[in-house]
Amino acid sequence: MARSPKDVSAHFSDVAEVYHDLRTTDQEPIISIKNQLGHLLYKPSINAADIGCGNGRYSLLLPQHLGDRLRLTFADKNRCMLNMLTKRLDHTCSSEVIQSSAECIPVCEKSFDFATAFNAVHHFKLKDFLAEMARILKDGGLLFIYTRTQEQNRCNIWGKYFPDFCKKETRLWKERDFCRVVAQTSQFALQDSVYFTYRRVSSLERLIEQAEGHHYSTFWLYSDKSFREALDRFQQNITAQFTDPAKIQWTDENTLFVLKKIREAR
Ligand SMILES: C[S@@+](CC[C@H](N)C(=O)[O-])C[C@H]1O[C@@H](n2cnc3c(N)ncnc32)[C@H](O)[C@@H]1O
């Protein structure tokens, strides 16, 4: 389908069916989240929300690590993504699925012990999102934001070899700017920043398949013509840099920001 550059709003509807197969999912952030939950792990029930949950690629890993005491609310504004999530829900975990924007979620205040947002925060209005999280989290509740920063985006296979990938992807947060916005809110304290490094190996064929499937919404920021030209150049760059097209190696990096809701003064 021909699409004008920068029109990414329909992207998630287009990729919903194949999104899970196109992206790489890592267990490490889930294990890190579990390790940070502290006293919550001893509660008989834990209420959590995943915002911008997509098809639940990450949040559906949470019950595997936290068991059936977890009650999960999934929120995303895209109906197609939520339809895929609903198909994948196995109902071993108590759950609710809400179609909603991250900045205004129809739930009561102080509903959740913790909330997560995986690979989605750069799509949100950050200040509004943080204000909404402060409303729906209990006092002392934790907000886990898993993302790649602009700095990290430069180091991956796309940032290094796909023309204009970083120039076009300005929605991702620079770490400093993100931390500054958090510091400006009076509602959260940045408790930790956990950095992840993943050694990847893939074939050129698979990388082309991912780019053509627009596994990153960044690719919608190209016109059809400029995308084809950039993809050709990417193949040339990879072929020049790596001797074996079946074994392209690189490193992906991500950050897990851990925010704690500051207790309200009584
Ligand atoms: C890159 S996907 C990530 C999905 C999932 N968290 C994952 O890691 O696979 C971003 C998701 O955020 C959703 N999204 C974007 N902007 C949103 C907003 N303002 N409110 C709620 N969801 C939003 C999209 O519909 C999409 O499902």
The ligand as an ORCA input file, in Angstrom:
! r2SCAN-3c Opt
* xyz 0 1
  C       6.412     -0.780     19.246
  S       4.856     -1.334     19.830
  C       5.317     -2.210     21.301
  C       4.282     -3.203     21.690
  C       4.691     -4.091     22.875
  N       4.815     -3.341     24.091
  C       5.974     -4.810     22.547
  O       7.027     -4.521     23.146
  O       5.929     -5.672     21.671
  C       4.133      0.156     20.482
  C       2.673     -0.023     20.915
  O       2.266      1.184     21.548
  C       0.934      1.476     21.130
  N       0.735      2.912     21.289
  C       1.333      3.908     20.601
  N       0.942      5.097     21.078
  C       0.070      4.838     22.085
  C      -0.645      5.657     22.999
  N      -0.537      6.991     22.967
  N      -1.444      5.058     23.889
  C      -1.549      3.704     23.940
  N      -0.872      2.882     23.129
  C      -0.070      3.442     22.194
  C       0.856      0.986     19.710
  O      -0.474      0.753     19.317
  C       1.697     -0.279     19.776
  O       0.921     -1.408     20.075
*
